[in-house]
Amino acid sequence: MELIPQTGVGKKVCIVGASGKLGRYMVKHALDRGYEVVGVCREKSVHKLAEYADRITVHGAFTDDRAVIERAVAGCDAVLTVLVPWGVHDYASGTAKAVMDFAKPDARLIFSCGWHITRDGGDRYKRGIRAAVAFAKFMKITRLVDIADQYRATDAIFSSDTRWTVVRGSDLEEGPSEGLPVWSRHVGDPVLESNLTRRTDFALFMVAAIEDDSLIGEAPAINGRLTPSAIAHAEGAV
Ligand SMILES: NC(=O)c1ccc[n+]([C@@H]2O[C@H](COP(=O)([O-])OP(=O)(O)OC[C@H]3O[C@@H](n4cnc5c(N)ncnc54)[C@H](OP(=O)(O)O)[C@@H]3O)[C@@H](O)[C@H]2O)c1
């Protein structure tokens, strides 16, 4: 059986958006590493965390509820936040702002988003991603999503003086872990070419980032470590 390093013993982490697919993987990885876990998710989704009910504290509320976030992040050494652009009422930026306003100043803050977010404009996107973003922008008309809100959220994070990391996920798939994803600063870098990460490993990267100070102030774009481009890069690097 794999021995998981108990890096989280004696530490508390809050997972904002804990009931989603990524969130539940993060809960599992954090518990496996010995962290005390506090979760925030919509009231109607609390039941999705039933398997962890006796091991975590859950706050049922929208993640941009400032009073709830203030209570949930109190005393936490790290906050892992799933940024999602739902609705047209600044859900992602409201969530990010609440986390940054109420987390301890020295807390590690790790946020999830996709490759479409760019920190410095140095990313080179293929047509498929550009088309997906254009479609997502168009979808604001439905009032269901506002992708610009996710950009506003990450811009606020990038310009903050918190101990942040913004993890940019590639396309995702389900399946057993392949280990910690590889990462690079810019989409378009050869190591990222395969554009596919297991969702459980996205979550693993988020949790591992808590203990990796070299990721503070970085916006790593990730890719599965067993994808062809990651393997080719590793072989070329030997
Ligand atoms: N899906 C992809 O292919 C992909 C690719 C790259 C990066 N990412 C990033 O990965 C992260 C997780 O995304 P995911 O797509 O994999 O889904 P996910 O993990 O299931 O997360 C979706 C989140 O959105 C919440 N949500 C759903 N409908 C909502 C609504 N109407 N109002 C408010 N909250 C709502 C969910 O909460 P409930 O549990 O309450 O429904 C859940 O917390 C995001 O940061 C995303 O940008 C995703």
Ligand as a Chemical Component Dictionary entry (heavy atoms), coordinates in Angstrom:
data_LIG
# 
_chem_comp.id                   LIG 
_chem_comp.type                 NON-POLYMER 
_chem_comp.pdbx_formal_charge   0 
_chem_comp.three_letter_code    LIG 
# 
loop_
_chem_comp_atom.comp_id 
_chem_comp_atom.atom_id 
_chem_comp_atom.alt_atom_id 
_chem_comp_atom.type_symbol 
_chem_comp_atom.charge 
_chem_comp_atom.model_Cartn_x 
_chem_comp_atom.model_Cartn_y 
_chem_comp_atom.model_Cartn_z 
_chem_comp_atom.pdbx_ordinal 
LIG N1  N1  N 0  -14.349 20.908 -16.591 1  
LIG C1  C1  C 0  -13.219 21.093 -17.236 2  
LIG O1  O1  O 0  -12.958 20.502 -18.310 3  
LIG C2  C2  C 0  -12.159 22.007 -16.672 4  
LIG C3  C3  C 0  -10.977 22.178 -17.401 5  
LIG C4  C4  C 0  -9.986  22.989 -16.865 6  
LIG C5  C5  C 0  -10.170 23.619 -15.655 7  
LIG N2  N2  N 1  -11.342 23.465 -14.981 8  
LIG C6  C6  C 0  -11.489 24.142 -13.693 9  
LIG O2  O2  O 0  -11.674 23.130 -12.726 10 
LIG C7  C7  C 0  -12.472 23.628 -11.665 11 
LIG C8  C8  C 0  -13.577 22.641 -11.418 12 
LIG O3  O3  O 0  -14.451 22.625 -12.509 13 
LIG P1  P1  P 0  -15.222 21.344 -13.050 14 
LIG O4  O4  O 0  -15.798 21.749 -14.362 15 
LIG O5  O5  O -1 -14.316 20.178 -13.023 16 
LIG O6  O6  O 0  -16.446 21.166 -12.116 17 
LIG P2  P2  P 0  -16.611 20.788 -10.575 18 
LIG O7  O7  O 0  -15.329 20.317 -10.009 19 
LIG O8  O8  O 0  -17.755 19.873 -10.462 20 
LIG O9  O9  O 0  -16.967 22.165 -9.917  21 
LIG C9  C9  C 0  -18.104 22.905 -10.272 22 
LIG C10 C10 C 0  -18.403 23.819 -9.110  23 
LIG O10 O10 O 0  -19.380 24.769 -9.507  24 
LIG C11 C11 C 0  -20.452 24.742 -8.559  25 
LIG N3  N3  N 0  -21.701 25.064 -9.249  26 
LIG C12 C12 C 0  -22.339 24.359 -10.196 27 
LIG N4  N4  N 0  -23.458 25.022 -10.602 28 
LIG C13 C13 C 0  -23.509 26.168 -9.878  29 
LIG C14 C14 C 0  -24.390 27.268 -9.835  30 
LIG N5  N5  N 0  -25.449 27.341 -10.629 31 
LIG N6  N6  N 0  -24.147 28.260 -8.953  32 
LIG C15 C15 C 0  -23.070 28.217 -8.155  33 
LIG N7  N7  N 0  -22.175 27.197 -8.149  34 
LIG C16 C16 C 0  -22.395 26.184 -9.012  35 
LIG C17 C17 C 0  -20.440 23.346 -8.023  36 
LIG O11 O11 O 0  -21.098 23.332 -6.783  37 
LIG P3  P3  P 0  -22.210 22.256 -6.421  38 
LIG O12 O12 O 0  -21.497 21.037 -5.939  39 
LIG O13 O13 O 0  -22.984 22.973 -5.400  40 
LIG O14 O14 O 0  -23.020 21.973 -7.687  41 
LIG C18 C18 C 0  -18.937 23.092 -7.912  42 
LIG O15 O15 O 0  -18.397 23.667 -6.746  43 
LIG C19 C19 C 0  -12.902 25.039 -12.074 44 
LIG O16 O16 O 0  -12.092 25.978 -11.446 45 
LIG C20 C20 C 0  -12.689 25.043 -13.576 46 
LIG O17 O17 O 0  -12.401 26.353 -14.047 47 
LIG C21 C21 C 0  -12.334 22.660 -15.468 48 
# 
loop_
_chem_comp_bond.comp_id 
_chem_comp_bond.atom_id_1 
_chem_comp_bond.atom_id_2 
_chem_comp_bond.value_order 
_chem_comp_bond.pdbx_ordinal 
LIG N1  C1  SING 1  
LIG C1  O1  DOUB 2  
LIG C1  C2  SING 3  
LIG C2  C3  SING 4  
LIG C2  C21 DOUB 5  
LIG C3  C4  DOUB 6  
LIG C4  C5  SING 7  
LIG C5  N2  DOUB 8  
LIG N2  C6  SING 9  
LIG N2  C21 SING 10 
LIG C6  O2  SING 11 
LIG C6  C20 SING 12 
LIG O2  C7  SING 13 
LIG C7  C8  SING 14 
LIG C7  C19 SING 15 
LIG C8  O3  SING 16 
LIG O3  P1  SING 17 
LIG P1  O4  DOUB 18 
LIG P1  O5  SING 19 
LIG P1  O6  SING 20 
LIG O6  P2  SING 21 
LIG P2  O7  DOUB 22 
LIG P2  O8  SING 23 
LIG P2  O9  SING 24 
LIG O9  C9  SING 25 
LIG C9  C10 SING 26 
LIG C10 O10 SING 27 
LIG C10 C18 SING 28 
LIG O10 C11 SING 29 
LIG C11 N3  SING 30 
LIG C11 C17 SING 31 
LIG N3  C12 SING 32 
LIG N3  C16 SING 33 
LIG C12 N4  DOUB 34 
LIG N4  C13 SING 35 
LIG C13 C14 SING 36 
LIG C13 C16 DOUB 37 
LIG C14 N5  SING 38 
LIG C14 N6  DOUB 39 
LIG N6  C15 SING 40 
LIG C15 N7  DOUB 41 
LIG N7  C16 SING 42 
LIG C17 O11 SING 43 
LIG C17 C18 SING 44 
LIG O11 P3  SING 45 
LIG P3  O12 DOUB 46 
LIG P3  O13 SING 47 
LIG P3  O14 SING 48 
LIG C18 O15 SING 49 
LIG C19 O16 SING 50 
LIG C19 C20 SING 51 
LIG C20 O17 SING 52 
# 
